[in-house]
């Protein structure tokens, strides 16, 4: 276990103040006891605000409702051997100058006796005056192995026949990723009391995860109903994605495949970047989380970095999933980093480090319109698995795009429209602009109380100015990068 290894290292290195972030106090205390019993001859004293010190019969209720006394207790205690003082939720009181001073005063005594204080907290709130003394450690949520053990234990206690859940066991473990042990127990208890099938339970778990994400102000669960058939063209990109459709499966892991990190899609607006993100989620049967990158940046110093860490934590808890970051160029660009005291740079650094080192099943799909403003660090090899250029659709792709939209709007009569002629007229049009031309033609015909026809679409096209005409510098730059091999073309037959 990574956490246990880190804790052992800190205990051996005589760190005197360890700050552990978690919402699972009971499980943390259990893990700490295991580590201490296996390799350290230390007594452990546990304190919380309501009960005071509670696990030693000689000091029951000492320092109850008095955090300053909790520190004074450590100072006055003449312990013959080294000790660990576990203070729950103590971060709430650590901005008090008297408590800060007390902790500083006893730091020498703690070093002499090889003792230490461990503080559990739901979030990181480290006073600047104690930063040099404190080591921050995160207590992770249960991994697949721990979830499996807990499920087997619960099924045995509840006397549930193993044959009932064996078929769904791996799916159940996967579904419970991101849950605390207590939430897993509550969920299984609900299964027993409601007589739900395990397949129904898995659907309920997905709903609970959605509620967890919706409680944040940064991420949202995004419903999807698109697949690759709804995307015209982009055959190279779609082929690349189809080959990785089972990359998060147990079979892929056993085969030795590396977990894919994600892709960066660049191109002007309307070329299908967002549509691809939605289609990946549906095609791979994974939930889609959308990150509002603008909400990452907050006014309070340090809060932007905290929100980025929160986003990473929530997305990993919801894994396997697709994380869609739309228009990443609006948040991370060269100009911002020079005018916001380095906040953008620090947030970008946190994101890139996670992207390069992550081992969780979170597939990132980032989209960008203005590639010229993106920082070079984001485009470096190894950040994303691949960077794809979504150019304006070719003649063949425009025909496919017209067909897709007309089949949706007029499933019984779409063949009556002259798709080849319309495709020839829409050179330099994006997929979104083609759809808008059809919609505008429908409005015009509806106003005149008649069915719309090919000529109605032609009339709209004649008065339409494509975005490509006003964004030539950006398109040319992206095309040069694609030709040079820095990024891949998403289609086999790109327009020139």
Secondary structure, DSSP 8 states (H G I E B T S, - for coil): -HHHHHHHHHHHTT-SEEEEE-S-HHHHHHHHHHHHHHH---EEEEEETTTEE-S-GGGTTBTTT-HHHHHHHHHH---SS-EEEEEETGGGGTT-HHHHHHHHHHHHHHHHTT-EEEEEESS----GGGTTTEEEEE-----HHHHHHHHHHHHHHTT--HHHHGGGHHHHHHHTTT--HHHHHHHHHHHHHHT--HHHHHHHHHHHHHHHHHTSSSEEE------GGGS-S-HHHHHHHHTTTTTTSHHHHHHT-----EEEEE-STTSSHHHHHHHHHHHHT-EEEEE-GGGG--SSTTHHHHHHHHHHHHHHHT-SEEEEETTGGGTS-TTGGGTSTTHHHHHHHHHHHHHHH--SSEEEEEEES-GGGS-HHHHSBTTBSEEEE-----HHHHHHHHHHHHHHH-TTTGGGS-HHHHHHHTTT--HHHHHHHHHHHHHHHHHTTS---HHHHHHHHHT---GGGG-HHHHHHHHHHHHHTSSEESSSS---
